[in-house]
Amino acid sequence: QPAFDKAPGVLRTTVGYCGGTEPNPTYELVGTEKTKYRESIEVIYDPSKISYAQLLDIYWKQIDPTQSDGQFSDIGPSYRAAIFVANDEERKIAEESKAKLAASGKFKKPIVTEILSAMKFYPAEAYHQSYYRTNPTHFELFEEGSGRNAFHQKMWGEEKP
């Protein structure tokens, strides 16, 4: 969420759940790993200031696109990385972006991040929204302890945005 929030042209981000079918999911329900929901971020942006392709460039630097069982130390179906696309144009751009990343040679393993049709997005509970702002110490400790920061430094050669 922080990297998207800092991007010029991003108007709003919301943490939540996407990909399942049960109405009104909660963190506890999603955590049972029985709902098919994935923890997600909805990004509302101004396409005259940032493109969908540029948002994907930001996205790829936030995840390990080769990890199929979750993200870093968060393991389970609700943590598996995915790009939810709203239409054929977004799907085309996402597929091209994924292919470009795969062809870059940056990763030795295959890119396994799924590109899925968007389903209804449900905002997460209020205490999850902008967690990195309301709980900065815990957020930073988790980013470090999970291996996410080290991975970002190794793969992208820069501090995590």
PENORSUL-V895284 format. One record per pair of residues at least 6 apart in sequence whose C-alpha atoms are under 6 Angstrom apart, sorted by the first residue. I is the first residue (numbers start at 0). J is the second residue. Records with the same first field share a line. If there is no record, write none. Layout:
BEGIN
I=J, J
END
This chain:
BEGIN
2=160
8=44, 45, 48, 49
9=44
10=43, 44
11=43
12=41, 42
13=40, 41
14=39, 40, 122, 123, 128
15=38, 39, 40, 121, 122, 123
16=36, 37, 38, 39, 120, 121
17=36, 37, 120
18=36, 118
19=34, 35, 36
36=77
37=77, 78
38=77
64=110, 111, 112
65=109, 110, 111
68=74, 75, 79
69=75, 78, 79
70=78
71=145
72=145
80=112
81=112, 113, 114
82=114
83=114, 115, 116, 117
84=90, 116, 117
85=117
131=138
142=148
151=159
152=158
END
